Amino acid sequence: MSAAPPYAGMTPLSSRFRSAYASIRPWRLLFDFSAFSLPSSYAEATSRIRRNVNHFRGNYALVALVIIFCSLIYHPISMIVFLITFIAWILLYFGRAEPLAVMGRIVDDRVVLVFLSLVTILVLVLTHVGLNVLVSVIIGVVVIGVHGVFRDTGDLALSESEAAEAGLLSFVG
């Protein structure tokens, strides 16, 4: 009778990175400059932002994390704390193959995203780099907002769950 190896129930690290890569849209799609245009109205601009944020959620999170990381270059303790929280990002957001379940309930990706964002900001503020974090978060929001407004959404394919979240499904009959 042989015992199961101690890592039998764990997901291999390589498959975690594959699933992390799968949750991020292709970067060439994000930076497809032929898809950039001016919105014709305020309603179209807000619609683009909503759809782009929903579609490129993982990419935008990585962009914001890189901006925050770059703001910490002259603060080594804060950078170490940030790297620890980045490991939490990989384990809880980018590296999951299946939905996160807490106490038997499935937690939506957006809730995990908001929770990890708040924890990251709080931990960095507690390491006394509050102004750096504030400025980098503002820069991240501006970069993401500008991309979201000017990136046309006509070529983005919606999954059924994304269409349902956006209220685009119709049930007739």
C-alpha positions as CSV (number, residue, x, y, z in Angstrom):
1,M,0.0,0.0,0.0
2,S,1.6,3.2,-1.1
3,A,0.8,6.6,0.2
4,A,-0.1,9.4,-2.2
5,P,2.6,12.0,-2.7
6,P,2.2,15.1,-0.5
7,Y,1.6,17.3,-3.6
8,A,-1.2,15.1,-5.0
9,G,-4.0,17.6,-4.4
10,M,-2.1,20.6,-5.4
11,T,-2.2,22.2,-8.9
12,P,1.2,22.0,-10.5
13,L,2.9,25.4,-10.8
14,S,3.2,25.2,-14.6
15,S,-0.6,24.7,-15.0
16,R,-1.1,27.7,-12.7
17,F,0.9,29.9,-15.0
18,R,-0.9,28.5,-18.0
19,S,-4.2,29.4,-16.5
20,A,-2.8,32.8,-15.5
21,Y,-1.8,33.3,-19.1
22,A,-5.3,32.2,-20.2
23,S,-7.1,34.8,-18.1
24,I,-5.1,37.6,-19.9
25,R,-6.3,38.6,-23.3
26,P,-3.6,38.8,-26.1
27,W,-1.6,42.0,-25.8
28,R,-1.7,42.5,-29.5
29,L,-5.5,42.7,-29.2
30,L,-5.1,45.3,-26.4
31,F,-2.7,47.4,-28.5
32,D,-4.4,47.0,-31.9
33,F,-4.0,50.6,-33.0
34,S,-6.4,50.2,-35.9
35,A,-9.2,49.7,-33.3
36,F,-8.7,53.1,-31.7
37,S,-11.1,55.8,-32.5
38,L,-12.9,58.8,-31.0
39,P,-16.3,57.9,-29.4
40,S,-19.2,59.8,-31.0
41,S,-21.0,60.5,-27.7
42,Y,-20.7,60.4,-23.9
43,A,-22.9,57.3,-23.9
44,E,-20.6,55.5,-26.3
45,A,-17.6,56.4,-24.3
46,T,-19.1,55.0,-21.1
47,S,-20.2,51.9,-23.0
48,R,-16.7,51.4,-24.3
49,I,-15.2,51.8,-20.9
50,R,-17.5,49.2,-19.4
51,R,-17.0,46.7,-22.2
52,N,-13.2,47.2,-22.3
53,V,-12.8,46.9,-18.5
54,N,-14.9,43.7,-18.6
55,H,-13.0,42.3,-21.6
56,F,-9.4,43.3,-20.6
57,R,-9.8,43.0,-16.8
58,G,-6.7,40.8,-16.4
59,N,-4.6,43.0,-18.7
60,Y,-5.6,46.2,-16.9
61,A,-4.8,44.6,-13.5
62,L,-1.3,43.8,-14.7
63,V,-0.8,47.2,-16.2
64,A,-1.9,48.8,-12.8
65,L,0.4,46.5,-10.9
66,V,3.4,47.3,-13.1
67,I,2.8,51.0,-12.7
68,I,2.6,50.6,-8.9
69,F,5.8,48.4,-8.9
70,C,7.7,51.0,-10.9
71,S,6.7,53.7,-8.4
72,L,8.4,51.6,-5.6
73,I,11.9,51.4,-7.1
74,Y,13.4,53.7,-4.4
75,H,11.6,52.0,-1.5
76,P,13.0,48.4,-1.1
77,I,10.9,47.4,1.9
78,S,7.7,48.5,0.1
79,M,8.9,46.6,-3.0
80,I,9.3,43.4,-0.9
81,V,5.9,43.8,0.6
82,F,4.5,44.5,-2.9
83,L,6.2,41.3,-4.3
84,I,4.5,39.3,-1.5
85,T,1.1,40.7,-2.4
86,F,1.9,40.0,-6.0
87,I,2.3,36.4,-5.1
88,A,-1.2,36.6,-3.6
89,W,-2.4,38.1,-6.9
90,I,-0.9,35.1,-8.8
91,L,-2.4,32.6,-6.5
92,L,-5.9,34.1,-6.0
93,Y,-6.5,36.0,-9.3
94,F,-4.2,35.2,-12.2
95,G,-3.3,31.6,-11.4
96,R,-6.6,29.9,-10.8
97,A,-7.9,27.3,-13.1
98,E,-11.3,27.1,-11.4
99,P,-13.5,29.7,-9.6
100,L,-12.5,30.7,-6.0
101,A,-14.8,29.2,-3.4
102,V,-14.9,30.5,0.2
103,M,-17.0,28.6,2.7
104,G,-18.8,26.7,-0.1
105,R,-19.7,29.8,-2.1
106,I,-18.2,30.8,-5.4
107,V,-16.6,34.3,-5.3
108,D,-16.9,36.4,-8.5
109,D,-13.6,37.4,-10.2
110,R,-14.6,41.1,-9.8
111,V,-14.9,40.7,-6.0
112,V,-11.4,39.1,-5.9
113,L,-10.0,41.9,-8.1
114,V,-11.4,44.6,-5.8
115,F,-10.4,42.8,-2.6
116,L,-6.8,42.2,-3.8
117,S,-6.6,45.8,-5.1
118,L,-7.6,47.2,-1.7
119,V,-5.3,44.9,0.2
120,T,-2.4,45.9,-2.0
121,I,-3.0,49.6,-1.6
122,L,-3.6,49.2,2.2
123,V,-0.4,47.2,2.7
124,L,1.7,49.7,0.7
125,V,0.2,52.7,2.5
126,L,1.2,51.0,5.8
127,T,4.8,50.9,4.6
128,H,4.7,54.7,4.4
129,V,4.6,55.1,0.6
130,G,1.1,56.5,0.5
131,L,1.8,59.4,-1.8
132,N,3.7,57.1,-4.3
133,V,0.8,54.6,-4.2
134,L,-1.8,57.4,-4.6
135,V,0.0,58.9,-7.6
136,S,0.6,55.5,-9.2
137,V,-3.0,54.4,-8.8
138,I,-4.2,57.7,-10.3
139,I,-1.8,57.2,-13.3
140,G,-3.1,53.6,-13.6
141,V,-6.7,54.7,-13.6
142,V,-6.0,57.5,-16.2
143,V,-4.1,55.0,-18.5
144,I,-6.8,52.4,-18.2
145,G,-9.6,55.0,-18.7
146,V,-8.0,56.6,-21.8
147,H,-7.5,53.1,-23.3
148,G,-11.0,52.1,-22.4
149,V,-12.5,55.2,-24.0
150,F,-10.5,55.2,-27.2
151,R,-10.3,51.4,-27.8
152,D,-13.3,50.6,-30.1
153,T,-15.2,47.5,-28.9
154,G,-16.7,46.4,-32.2
155,D,-14.2,43.6,-32.8
156,L,-14.4,42.2,-29.2
157,A,-16.2,38.9,-29.0
158,L,-18.5,38.5,-26.0
159,S,-18.8,35.2,-24.2
160,E,-22.3,34.2,-22.9
161,S,-21.4,35.2,-19.4
162,E,-20.1,38.6,-20.5
163,A,-23.2,39.2,-22.5
164,A,-25.4,38.3,-19.5
165,E,-23.4,40.6,-17.2
166,A,-23.8,43.5,-19.7
167,G,-27.5,42.8,-20.0
168,L,-27.3,42.0,-23.7
169,L,-29.2,38.7,-23.7
170,S,-32.8,38.5,-24.7
171,F,-35.2,35.8,-23.7
172,V,-38.2,35.6,-26.0
173,G,-41.0,33.1,-26.0
